[in-house]
Amino acid sequence: MKNRFEKLLITSALLIGGFIVSIPFIWMILSSFKSEREARTMPPTFWPQEFTFEHYINLFQNLNFGTYFTNTLIIVLFAMLGLLFNTMAGYGFAKFQFKGKEAVFIAVLATMMIPAQVSMIPVYLLLNQMGLTNTMSGIILPGLIAAFNIFLIRQFMTTIPNDLIESARIDGAKEFRIFFQIIIPLSKPVLAVQAILTFVGAWNSFLWPLIVANDQALYTLSVGLALLQGQHSSSFALQMAGATVMVIPVLILFIFVQRYIVEGFNTTGIK
């Protein structure tokens, strides 16, 4: 009876705490469906008196949010491709022997100690010499490889038994088949965490696209939202609609993959 009461108390506390934390998000979403007049009413209303989609229509028809959304999806797609490259690199560092491996790995780790803001200027100058500024390629390429991803994946893959890989080679399996059919399935926990973090990082990309792109046709949702706050600062409900478009996909993703996040952190912690 005591254990049941404690469990009920903990559950109730978590539900209340979760609701309190979610109030700003609920308020943001509901405010995006209010008319501008109602959104500025004092005292404020929590539930819209009359639902309207005019702000979302305005975002995608008049304010290029459809273009920003498409650009962001492209960046996310290539970020996931970059995660595949990082996984291959981590596997190579963990399971292959080649000359200079330790020196190269130390060089990769050394890049983690350099703040991203420090490398932005030389990377920008390099892209400018290559003619890639103000292009989608210039936005995507610097983010394809991440030293932290390589390090974490390498650390996880060192725990995979070498005998398993050698057995597959003896059975005639080629390296790519071993990687995709054995290594990838065994690495699901760490890859799930990395995929989520990579998605969120790419989805929220702001500073680099703002620096590289001069054309608004290349801006991402984060940059578009900043422009919205600057150009339409008086339109409260419109800003809430833009923020909702930015946040909802991340929330949906988290709802579906939260168990993989916990499993991944637990597994990597045990490893």
SVG drawing of the C-alpha trace seen along z (x, -y; Angstrom):
<svg xmlns="http://www.w3.org/2000/svg" viewBox="-15 -47 67 66">
<polyline fill="none" stroke="black" stroke-width="0.4" points="0.0,0.0 2.8,-2.4 4.7,-1.6 1.5,-2.2 1.0,-5.6 4.6,-6.6 4.2,-5.6 1.0,-7.6 2.6,-10.6 5.6,-10.5 3.4,-10.1 1.2,-13.0 4.3,-15.2 5.7,-14.3 2.4,-15.0 2.0,-18.4 5.6,-19.3 5.3,-18.2 2.1,-20.3 3.8,-23.4 6.8,-23.0 4.5,-22.6 2.4,-25.7 4.6,-28.0 4.3,-25.6 0.6,-25.2 0.2,-29.0 2.4,-29.5 0.3,-27.0 -3.0,-28.4 -1.9,-32.0 -1.0,-31.2 -4.7,-30.4 -6.0,-33.6 -6.7,-36.8 -4.2,-39.6 -6.7,-41.6 -7.4,-38.7 -3.7,-37.8 -3.2,-41.3 -6.3,-41.4 -5.7,-42.2 -6.3,-40.2 -5.2,-37.5 -7.4,-34.6 -6.0,-31.1 -8.3,-29.4 -9.0,-31.1 -12.5,-32.5 -12.4,-31.9 -9.8,-29.7 -8.2,-31.2 -5.5,-29.9 -4.8,-33.3 -1.3,-33.5 -0.2,-30.2 -1.6,-31.1 0.3,-34.4 3.5,-32.6 3.6,-30.3 2.0,-32.5 3.5,-35.9 6.6,-35.4 8.5,-32.6 8.2,-30.1 7.6,-27.4 11.1,-28.1 12.7,-28.3 11.0,-25.0 12.3,-23.3 15.8,-24.6 15.8,-23.3 14.7,-19.9 17.5,-19.8 20.0,-20.6 18.6,-17.9 18.7,-15.4 22.4,-16.0 23.2,-16.2 21.8,-12.6 24.1,-11.7 26.9,-13.2 26.1,-11.1 26.5,-8.0 30.0,-9.3 30.8,-9.9 29.7,-6.4 32.0,-4.9 34.8,-7.0 34.2,-5.9 34.1,-2.3 37.3,-2.7 39.1,-4.2 37.7,-1.5 38.3,1.7 40.9,1.0 44.6,0.7 46.5,-1.8 49.5,-3.9 49.1,-7.2 45.7,-6.1 46.3,-7.5 47.7,-10.7 44.7,-11.3 42.3,-10.5 44.1,-12.9 43.8,-15.5 40.1,-14.8 39.8,-15.2 41.8,-18.4 39.1,-20.0 36.6,-19.5 38.6,-21.9 38.3,-24.7 35.1,-26.8 33.0,-26.8 33.0,-30.6 36.8,-30.6 36.8,-28.4 33.9,-30.3 36.1,-33.0 38.7,-30.6 36.0,-28.3 34.1,-31.2 37.2,-32.4 37.9,-28.9 34.4,-28.6 34.6,-32.0 37.7,-31.0 35.9,-28.0 32.9,-30.1 30.5,-28.3 29.3,-31.3 25.6,-32.2 25.0,-28.6 23.3,-25.6 26.5,-23.6 28.3,-26.2 25.8,-25.9 25.8,-22.1 29.4,-21.0 31.0,-22.3 28.4,-20.4 28.8,-17.0 31.5,-15.9 31.4,-16.3 34.3,-15.3 32.1,-14.6 30.0,-12.1 33.1,-10.3 34.5,-10.2 31.3,-8.8 30.7,-6.3 34.3,-5.1 34.1,-4.6 30.9,-2.6 32.2,-0.4 35.4,0.6 33.0,2.7 31.9,4.8 33.8,8.1 36.4,8.4 35.7,12.1 32.3,11.3 33.7,9.3 36.4,11.9 33.8,14.6 31.8,12.6 34.9,12.1 35.7,15.8 32.2,16.5 32.9,14.3 31.1,11.1 32.5,8.0 33.3,4.9 30.3,2.9 28.0,5.9 29.6,6.3 29.1,2.6 25.5,2.3 24.2,5.7 26.2,6.3 27.8,3.1 24.8,0.8 22.2,3.0 24.6,3.5 25.1,-0.2 21.4,-1.2 21.4,-2.7 24.2,-5.2 23.1,-5.9 19.6,-6.7 20.9,-9.3 23.3,-10.7 20.5,-10.9 18.3,-12.8 21.0,-15.3 22.0,-15.7 18.4,-16.3 17.9,-18.9 21.2,-20.7 20.4,-20.8 16.8,-21.9 17.9,-24.7 20.8,-25.9 20.9,-29.6 24.3,-31.4 26.1,-29.6 23.3,-30.0 22.9,-33.6 26.7,-34.2 27.0,-32.3 23.7,-33.1 22.9,-36.6 19.8,-35.5 16.6,-35.0 15.8,-32.0 18.6,-30.1 17.5,-31.0 16.4,-28.4 13.5,-28.4 15.6,-29.8 16.7,-32.7 13.2,-33.2 11.9,-33.3 14.5,-35.9 13.5,-38.0 9.8,-37.6 10.5,-38.9 12.4,-41.9 10.0,-42.9 6.7,-42.0 7.5,-42.7 4.1,-44.2 2.3,-41.0 2.3,-38.8 0.1,-36.0 2.1,-35.8 5.3,-35.3 3.6,-32.6 2.6,-30.8 6.2,-31.0 7.6,-29.6 5.0,-26.8 6.1,-25.8 9.7,-25.7 9.0,-23.8 6.3,-21.3 8.4,-18.9 11.0,-18.6 8.3,-17.9 6.7,-15.2 10.1,-13.6 10.9,-13.6 7.5,-12.0 8.2,-9.1 11.9,-8.5 12.2,-9.4 12.5,-5.8 15.5,-5.4 17.1,-8.5 16.9,-6.9 18.0,-3.5 20.9,-5.0 22.2,-7.0 21.8,-4.0 23.6,-1.7 26.5,-4.1 26.8,-4.8 27.1,-1.0 29.5,-0.5"/>
</svg>
